[in-house]
Amino acid sequence: MPQTRPMPVRFPMDPRIRRRRIEVQRRAGRRRLRVLVGVAVLVLLTVGGWLAVRSPLLDVDRIEVQGAAHTPRAAVLGAARLHPGLAMVDVDPGAAGRRIESLPWVGQARVRRAWPGTVLITVTEREPTAVTSIDGQNWAVLDGVGRVLQLTTVRPPGLVALEGVGAPGAAGTTLETAVGALRVAQVLTPALAARTAAVVAMQGGEIALRLDPHGAVRFGPPDDIAAKERAAESVLAQVDAHDLDVLDVRLPSSPALTRG
């Protein structure tokens, strides 16, 4: 005969245990609900924030350029890669400023975002210090460190001419061979500047002043410039310069004059 399996015996659950189990399940359900709600809120905030910053309301509406006297506005904006309609969050002030500073005349550029839709660009341009002839008809304008600011067919007035510094490159390059002559040109006293036709870079790194209408001042290396200028001014103020050949102030305490 087949054997019958005994029926399991079920004991009634203690009501306190049942209530405890139900409470645990409810707490777990509430935790899961809080997590789901938190994730949903985070997603909504992220999507909403992305949509907000990409909204046309936060596009570049106006670009202000200040301080660019020699640099066209179009060149500044082209270098900065900025234009109306660009998202404000896509404006990188540091990178835009560095690109603007690559323009020949620009010494420093500061780019700032003014929310909700304005970009402010402040440019500090380099100071022209001297000019040098390219081919006798065209001129290169240089700043104090030899940067070529501009190539022009007309010599700008009021700038000292340099000679013997070699051929300049394109605007934005640096004429390294002009550094010594520029050190002298930048600090010429008004009296010497009025008599100087050109600052000349000579072999061996020496510097001379070619005087107008004739004669020269031999400076030697571009050091102790103030003392050499004082010596040259003192001698030129006391002597008849009509047949002056060379005034040697390489040793400023003992200037030597030769006549032609």
WOKAPE-V811182 format. One record per helix or strand of 2 or more residues. SS is the DSSP state (2 for helix, 1 for strand). FROM is the first residue (numbers start at 1). LEN is the number of residues. If there is no record, write none. Layout:
SS/FROM/LEN
SS/FROM/LEN
This chain:
2/15/39
2/56/3
1/62/5
2/73/8
2/88/3
2/93/8
1/106/9
1/118/8
1/128/6
1/139/5
1/147/6
1/160/4
2/176/10
2/190/6
1/196/6
2/203/3
1/207/5
1/216/5
2/225/14
1/244/5
2/252/3
1/256/4
